[in-house]
Amino acid sequence: MKKILLSIVLGILTLSLVACGSDADKISDKEKKTSSQQESKEKSPEKTKEKEVKVTTDTLISAFKAAGLEAENPTDLASKEFGNTREEGKRILVPALGEDAGGRVFKFKNDTDLQKAKSYYDDLGNEGPMFFSHTYNKGNFLIQMNGDMEDQQFEKYKKVMDETIK
């Protein structure tokens, strides 16, 4: 009888210790989660700063417009315009330059292909003033604008690219 009573008491004590132990574990787990969440919140501004917004030709064109620059009627470029080397290509119109005048916004797969395209436009301009166009690249993006655009105006497009593409 004493053995049975002793076994029951030991069983109850064991169960109470196990129950207390699991509550303590739950509390410590909660504390760990809370502290890790606080650390995540503290680190999240850094991650947000580091996380880059994906820039596309469309977002770049929208940035031009938001800055008050002309970038009207964006249309996809034909594949013959560096189609095998670029990811994206858009033609934009700048009405201030005249009817059907404007430029192009490209996003290339790599820097080598971008430099080839930039050289193409720059070399055309070197052949004669009639073929001159403004070019500027940042990251994998290239903008090519009609040579009739004033240098000061083209500088504004470059500035928007610098601010948009990190």
C-alpha positions as CSV (number, residue, x, y, z in Angstrom):
1,M,0.0,0.0,0.0
2,K,2.8,2.3,0.9
3,K,4.5,1.5,-2.4
4,I,1.3,2.4,-4.4
5,L,0.9,5.6,-2.5
6,L,4.6,6.5,-3.0
7,S,4.3,5.7,-6.7
8,I,1.2,8.0,-7.0
9,V,2.9,10.9,-5.2
10,L,6.1,10.5,-7.3
11,G,3.9,10.4,-10.4
12,I,2.1,13.6,-9.4
13,L,5.4,15.3,-8.6
14,T,6.9,14.1,-11.9
15,L,3.9,15.4,-13.8
16,S,4.0,18.7,-12.0
17,L,7.7,19.1,-12.8
18,V,7.1,18.2,-16.4
19,A,4.2,20.7,-16.6
20,C,6.3,23.4,-15.1
21,G,9.2,22.6,-17.3
22,S,7.2,22.9,-20.5
23,D,5.7,26.2,-19.4
24,A,9.2,27.5,-18.7
25,D,10.2,26.3,-22.1
26,K,7.2,28.0,-23.7
27,I,8.0,31.2,-21.9
28,S,11.7,31.1,-22.9
29,D,10.6,30.2,-26.5
30,K,8.2,33.2,-26.5
31,E,11.0,35.4,-25.1
32,K,13.3,34.2,-27.8
33,K,10.7,34.9,-30.5
34,T,10.0,38.3,-29.1
35,S,13.7,39.2,-28.9
36,S,14.3,37.9,-32.4
37,Q,11.3,39.9,-33.7
38,Q,12.7,43.0,-32.0
39,E,16.0,42.3,-33.7
40,S,14.3,41.8,-37.0
41,K,12.5,45.1,-36.6
42,E,15.7,46.8,-35.6
43,K,17.4,45.4,-38.7
44,S,14.6,45.8,-41.1
45,P,15.3,49.5,-41.8
46,E,18.8,48.5,-42.9
47,K,17.4,45.7,-45.0
48,T,15.0,48.2,-46.6
49,K,17.8,50.6,-47.4
50,E,19.9,47.8,-48.9
51,K,16.9,46.2,-50.8
52,E,16.9,47.7,-54.2
53,V,13.8,48.5,-56.1
54,K,13.7,46.6,-59.4
55,V,14.1,49.2,-62.1
56,T,12.7,48.6,-65.6
57,T,12.5,50.7,-68.6
58,D,8.9,51.5,-67.7
59,T,9.8,52.7,-64.1
60,L,12.6,54.8,-65.6
61,I,10.2,56.4,-68.1
62,S,7.8,57.0,-65.2
63,A,10.6,58.7,-63.3
64,F,11.3,61.0,-66.2
65,K,7.7,62.0,-66.3
66,A,7.5,62.5,-62.5
67,A,10.5,64.8,-62.8
68,G,8.6,66.9,-65.4
69,L,10.5,65.6,-68.4
70,E,9.0,64.6,-71.7
71,A,8.8,60.8,-72.3
72,E,5.6,60.4,-74.2
73,N,4.1,57.4,-75.9
74,P,6.5,54.7,-74.9
75,T,6.5,51.9,-77.4
76,D,8.4,48.6,-77.5
77,L,11.4,48.6,-79.9
78,A,11.7,46.2,-82.8
79,S,14.0,43.3,-82.1
80,K,16.4,44.6,-84.8
81,E,17.4,47.3,-82.3
82,F,19.8,45.2,-80.2
83,G,17.0,42.7,-79.6
84,N,19.3,39.7,-79.0
85,T,21.4,41.6,-76.4
86,R,18.9,43.6,-74.5
87,E,16.3,42.7,-71.9
88,E,14.0,45.6,-72.7
89,G,13.8,48.5,-75.1
90,K,11.4,51.4,-75.4
91,R,11.1,54.3,-77.8
92,I,9.9,57.6,-76.3
93,L,8.8,60.8,-77.9
94,V,9.9,64.3,-76.8
95,P,7.3,66.6,-78.5
96,A,9.5,69.7,-77.8
97,L,12.0,68.3,-80.3
98,G,9.5,68.0,-83.1
99,E,7.1,65.5,-84.5
100,D,8.3,61.9,-84.2
101,A,11.5,63.0,-82.3
102,G,12.7,61.5,-79.0
103,G,14.9,58.7,-78.0
104,R,15.3,55.2,-76.7
105,V,15.6,53.6,-73.3
106,F,17.3,50.2,-73.1
107,K,18.0,47.7,-70.4
108,F,20.8,45.3,-71.4
109,K,21.6,41.8,-70.1
110,N,25.2,42.8,-69.4
111,D,27.7,45.7,-69.6
112,T,29.5,44.3,-72.7
113,D,26.3,44.4,-74.8
114,L,25.4,47.9,-73.4
115,Q,28.9,49.3,-74.3
116,K,28.5,47.9,-77.9
117,A,25.2,49.7,-78.3
118,K,26.5,52.9,-76.8
119,S,29.5,52.8,-79.1
120,Y,27.2,52.3,-82.1
121,Y,25.3,55.5,-81.3
122,D,28.5,57.4,-80.4
123,D,30.3,56.3,-83.6
124,L,27.3,57.4,-85.7
125,G,27.6,60.8,-84.1
126,N,31.3,60.9,-85.0
127,E,30.5,60.3,-88.6
128,G,28.7,63.6,-88.9
129,P,26.7,66.1,-86.9
130,M,23.5,65.0,-88.7
131,F,23.8,61.6,-86.9
132,F,24.7,62.9,-83.4
133,S,22.7,61.7,-80.5
134,H,23.1,62.0,-76.7
135,T,23.9,58.8,-74.9
136,Y,24.3,58.0,-71.2
137,N,24.4,54.7,-69.3
138,K,23.9,53.8,-65.7
139,G,23.9,50.2,-64.5
140,N,22.6,48.1,-67.3
141,F,20.5,51.0,-68.7
142,L,21.3,53.1,-71.7
143,I,19.4,56.2,-72.8
144,Q,19.9,57.6,-76.3
145,M,18.2,60.9,-77.2
146,N,18.0,63.0,-80.4
147,G,21.0,65.2,-80.9
148,D,18.7,68.2,-81.3
149,M,18.0,68.2,-77.5
150,E,20.0,70.9,-75.7
151,D,22.8,69.6,-73.5
152,Q,21.2,71.2,-70.4
153,Q,18.0,69.3,-71.0
154,F,19.8,66.0,-71.5
155,E,21.6,66.6,-68.2
156,K,18.1,66.4,-66.5
157,Y,17.5,63.0,-67.9
158,K,20.9,61.9,-66.7
159,K,20.2,63.2,-63.3
160,V,16.9,61.2,-63.1
161,M,18.7,58.1,-64.2
162,D,21.4,58.6,-61.5
163,E,18.6,59.0,-58.8
164,T,16.5,56.1,-60.0
165,I,19.2,53.5,-60.7
166,K,21.3,52.7,-57.7
